Structure formats: C-alpha cells, structure tokens
C-alpha cells in the first residue's frame, strides 16, 4: 500500500470512513494530513542544509542516524496507511468510528506500525474495521497479543477455524486428532498444544468438553449453513463438542481471521452427530453456507 492516503480526498469517502480517518488523525498526530508530507520534506531539506553548511560540523554517524530514522518513519507511515486503507471498505453503514477511544487508537497504531506483511496487515485491518463497526469488540489485551503473533501461528489458527461451528458461540470441533479430516488441514496434537501455550485455545484431550443446557431442538451453523439438531430430552441437554475451546482472545479473533469452510468437514460432523443421536439423517442436507464460522 502506497502513501496515497496521506493526501486522500475525504470527500470521496463514505461518512464512516471520513470520520475514522479524522479520528485517527486526531489521536495519533495527523498521520493522514498533507502537512505530514511537508514536515518530512522540511526535515530532508534541513539535513541537506546541515550537510552543506561548513560552519556546522556534523559527523557521518549523526548523518547516518538521521537517514535511518527517516527511513524507519517512512516504513511505519506506510504500514499505518496500508492497514487503515484496507479497513475503510470494511466499514458498514452503522459503523460508529466516532465512539472509538483515543487511547485505544493510539495503542492500536503503536502496535501495528511495524507490521509490513500483507496478510498480517489484512488481519490488523479487520480488527480496526471491526472496532469501528462495533466499538468495544477488541480489548487492548487482544491488540497486545496480535502484535506478538507471528505469521506461522496466525496461519495455524486460521486452519483450526476451518473446523469452527457456531453453537451459541464459535467452537472448533476437534473430536479425534488422528482422524484424516484434521490431518488434511495439518492440525495435529502438537499444533493444538502450541495454540494452547500461546493463549488462543484450551485443549483437553482426556475428557473433552460439553455444551450444556441445550433445548430439545436447536439450530447450529457451519459458516452460515444451518443444521437442526434434536435431543431426546425436553430440556437441559448436553452435547459433546470435542477437545478444544477458544480462549477469550481466540473468540475475538475468530470472526475476522479469514478462515474457509470445508464441505467434507460438514459431512464429517453430520456423521458424528448422527452416531451420537443428535440429528436424524433426513435433516442433514440443508443447503450450502458461506461466510465466517460465527453467525
């Protein structure tokens, strides 16, 4: 992403996008305002003047330090603008960027300004847009965690969310790590241990987890695809949901991680739940779904 957003015409944007840019500029020092370009140009001119002025002695070390600083600040600016530019199209009509807290914005950009990888920038952009759409969606703790998340761990988490079903909240259904469907997406026992160690999931291979208090009939979703399940009891039913639960941070990141569904996994879960007596075979085909694992 180039530095075009520094001189963007706010009149060409939707109102939420315009408000978001103004809010960011107010919070972090006018990073999108044209005078930033003037400031950098003046700094460069001053460096040349110092270099040319024989009466002022400046060492090569000082000169190199200045140009290093200028190069670093340019990269940070490019990253900030790249992330914000990708967030703007994701704002919805009900977005409320004016309600963003200044300290949250400052914290966000302090953490993301070093992110130059395009895929990781997309993730940061989704967080910024999500917070603008629904202020309070992402805690500072989640921002701190995201700043420490490397690309390999992010890709591993995205792979895990292929198995995410919405059963009141998003649950990655991991029933048996040796089943071929999990190996297909390169999710193994060691990967789940790692995701637990960095704080994205809870992993219990011994006893697994139960979803309790379910009514006799309810509808769950796999990437927007509905499936009706039916228990024998009239109320307070329990459902085996496998060995993994998302942590609080994992729950916040799941809707925006960019994971994709796998129709084979839908079939796998239907077969599993049919064996457990949660659904009837006549109710297994309810049309394709799309979107994220949450509803």
C-alpha angles and dihedrals in degrees: 000000000000127000093264093118091069090073099026118149104242090201089070093060134079116260095256090051092048092049091048093053092047090047092051092046092052093047101045104031109276099301092166099042121108093236088070088070090049090050092054091046091052090050091053091047091050090053090053091048091051090048092052098042107095091193093063116066116211122173125230087243092058091046092051090048091054094050091045089054091048092050092048093049091049091054092047091049091050091051093048092050093044093054094044092046091055091047096055098073090050094062113108129214091261094051115136107198090154087071094058111118115240093226090053090052092048091048092047095052093041088060101039101043092090094051110107102154108109096222093049090047088057090055092049090048091054090052092051092047092045092052091048091049094047112013112216096035095116125043125214087247090060089049090051090049093048091053089058095044113106124210095256092054091046091053091048091052091047089053091051091053089062082082094049118129126181108234098159086311134016114289125177102221105221107166102161122002092209094061111112094237090069094045088053088066094038095247109146137165093267092051092054091049089052094049088051092049092055093047106253100111146013113235124196113170094170105060105001123205137288131213104218137191096039122158122239092263128027140151123237128186139223108196090329094316109125125221125183117219127191129197130201095238123074094228146354094041126172127222129195107234101177133245104309136072126176119245120232090266090047090052091053093049098041099080093052103037094098097236122166132223125243116211089206090061091052088055091046092054093045089054091047094049092045089057090049091050097244097122140022121238092239090063099051101093109065102146135275123299137207141186129051126335091257124075 
